[in-house]
Amino acid sequence: MEIRANKGRDPSFVLQTRSAVRHRWRSDLLRGLLRHQVKSRLSHVDDRVQHPSAKMSDDAFSYGLFGVGRCGCVHGEILIAQGQRLVAIGDENSCALASAVQRLGVQSAATFANATSMAQSGSIDAVVISSHTKNHARDTEPFVRAGIPVYLEKPLTADLREGFSFVKAIGVGKNLLQIGLQRRFDEALVYSKQLLDEKHVGEIREIRSILRDQHPPPATYSSRGLIIDMGIHVADEVLWLTGEFPHTVWAKMFHAKD
């Protein structure tokens, strides 16, 4: 990411950031927020969210994982590495589910073909949902209604209208639902935010962001495109870094040839 600003008499001041550690910030966010959420639900501790880099206790909780494609398996590996109990795993694709059970080594975990069954099983303290974007609302609602803390991969939904409908459907109760916008916890961006807040950088006039995965997606991967799946990170970064909301939004897309 590049943040271009007017600093003093220099109109071309550029602050560059770069992510250095793969999955580290995703792991910190998942550990910090979900562990806080589970403790709030089980023991009614205060509702202040700890910064994910803060020291965590050694408590282990029972997690469910629904949606076990490429990203879902990464979340599963993070939970296991943190010493958490992965007791339930689910996906509507039976082949993907069987593959994930073997990859994660959780043969003793209960398996589910739909989110509703897992939510009603009574076996989990919290759930990580990383199903296909088009199914986010459908797969998340049963857990929210069951009072189970949810970490949901971004974006909230694939469609803006569906997003508003989903929020309306789950109501205004005290639901614990965290969207996986973990870029806010990237060390480089946190430092950039600090510089901006402390006025070390002048007035922002342009932000450029380039995102890409470390490896190509598998052949079975399907998506509505980078604007939905990756652009959500860029939009959230800008809102968070600037503390401002846009007046207008403009986008342009190109279709690559085979």
N, C-alpha and C positions, 0 to 999 in steps of 0.2 A: 504494500500500500504506500502511496505517496500523498502527503498532505502539503499542498502549496499555499503559502500565506504571504501577506505583506508584513514584513518585520522591519520597522524603522524605515530607513530609506531604501532598503533592499527589497525590490518587488518580486524576487525570484527565490525566496527562502523555501527550501524543500526539506521536509522531514520524512525519512524513509523508514519503514518497519518491515520486518521479515520474521516469519515464524521459524523457530529453530528446532523444536522438539516435537516429533510426531506423536499425536494422541495424548501428550502429557496434559495439556489443558483440558481435553475432553475427560480424561480420567479424574482430574482434580474437581471439575465441576460436578461430575456424576457422583463422586464420593461425598463431596461437601453438601450438596443440596439434597440428595436422596437420604443421606444419613440423618440430616436435620429433620427432614419431613417425617421419616419413620419414627424418630424419637418423639416428635410433636404428637404423632398419632397415638403412640403406645403409652407414653408416660405424661402427656400434657405439659411438657416443658414449655418455656417461653417461646414466642414465635419469631424471635430475631434470627435471621439467616446468617450463619457464620460464613466468613470468607473461606472459600474452599482450600486456601493454603494454610488455614489455621490448623492447629494440632487436633486430630480426631481421636476419639476413644477407640478401644479395641473391640467394641460391640459388633457382633455379626448378626445380620438379619436375613430373613427368608425372602428372596426375590423371585419374581416371575419375569420372563423375557418373552415378549410376543412380537413376532416378525424377525426371522433369523436368516435374512439374506446377508450380503457382505457387511453392512453396517451393524446389523443385529449381532453377528458373531463377534465383532470388535467389542461391542458393549458387554457381551457375555464374558469375553476374555478379561476385560477390565474388572468386572465384578469378582470373578474367580481369583484374579491376582490380588485383589484387596482382601481376600479371605471371607468374602460374603458367601452365603448359601444360595445357590441357584437351584431352587426346588421345583420350578415349573417352567416349561418351555413350550412355545406354541407357534404355529404357522398354518395357514390354510393350505399351503403346498406341502404335501406329505413327503415328497422327496427332499425338499429343502430342510424340513424338520428332522428327518432321519440323518441327513448329512451333518446338521448342526450338533445333534446329540453326540455323534462320533467325534467331531472336531473339538467340542468343548469337554468331552469326557464326562458327561452328566447322564450316564445310563440310568441312574436311579431317580432322575427327575421325572415328575408327572408330565405327560405330553397332552397338548390340547390342539384341536383343529379350529377353534374359534375363540375369540376374546371373552365372550359372555361366559362360557364354561369355566375358563380360568378364573375370572372375576368372582364367580360364585363358588369356587372350590373351597374357600376358607383356609387356604394353605400358605398364602403369601402376605408379607408385610408391605411390600411396594412392588411396582412393576416398571420395567423399561419397555417402551413400545417403539419399534422401528420397522413397522410394516410399510407397505407401499403408501406413498403420500395420499393417493386417492382414497385410502381406507383409514386414514388417521382418525377422523371423527367417529366412524363406526366402531373402530377397535378401542378407542379411548373412553367413550361414554360409559360402558358397563363398569369400568374400574372407578371412574369418578363417582358414579351413583352408589357404588359399594363402599365408598369412603377410603379407597386405597390410593396412597400417594403415587403419582405418575410422573415419570420422566419420558417426555415425548420428543422423538426426533423432529427437527424442523422440516418443513414449515407446519403451522397448525393444521392447515388444510390445503388442498390443491386449488381451491377457488375462493375468492373473497366473499361471495354470497354465502357459500357453505360455511365459511369461518364465522360469520355473524350468526348464522343459524345454529351452529354448534355451541357457541358461547351462550346464546339464548336458551338452548336446550338444557345445558347443565346448570343454569340458574346463577344466582349471585351468592350462593352459599360459600362457606369457607373451604373450597376444594383445593387440594394440593396438587397443582399441575405445573410442571416446569417444562418449558420448551427448550430444546437443545441448541440454544444460540451461544455456544461456548466460546465464541471468538472474543467475547468481552473479558475472558479470563486468560487470553493469550498474553504472555509476558511483554512482548514488544508493544502490543496495543495498550496494555495497562500503563506502560511507561509513557507512551504517546499521550494518553488521556491526562496523565499527571502533568506533563509539560504544558498541555493546552489549558488545563484548569489553573495552573500557577502563572499563566500569562507569559511564559517563556517564548511562546510562538505567537506571531501576530495574528491579524484577522484572517481567517480561512477564506480562500477564494476558490479553491479547487481540491477535490479529493479523488485520486485515481486508485482503483483497487483491482488486482489481478489474482484470481483464485483458480487453483486446479488441484486435482487429486494426485497423490504420489504415484499411482499406478492406473492403467486403463481399466474400465469396468469390465466385468465378465460379459460373455455373449448373451446371457439371459437378462441383462440389465435393461430396464425400461424406465423412461422418464418423460415428463412433459417439457424438459429442457432446462438449461442452466439458469434461465431467469427465475424459474420456480425453485429449483433445488439448490443452487449456489447463490443466486442473486439475493435471496433472503438474508444471507450473511452480510452482504455488502450494505443492504438497506439498514439492517440493524446496527452495523458498525457506525454508519454515518449519523444515525439518530443518537446513538450513545456518545460518540465523540464530540458532537457539536451541541447536544442538548437542544436541538431545534427540530421542528417538524416542517417538511417541505410544503411549499405552496402549490407546486406543480410537479408532475412526474412524466418523464419522456423516456421511451426505450426503443431500440432498433435491433432487429434480429436478422441474421443471415443463415440461409440453409446451405450447408456444405454439400458438394456433389459426391456421389459414390465413387 
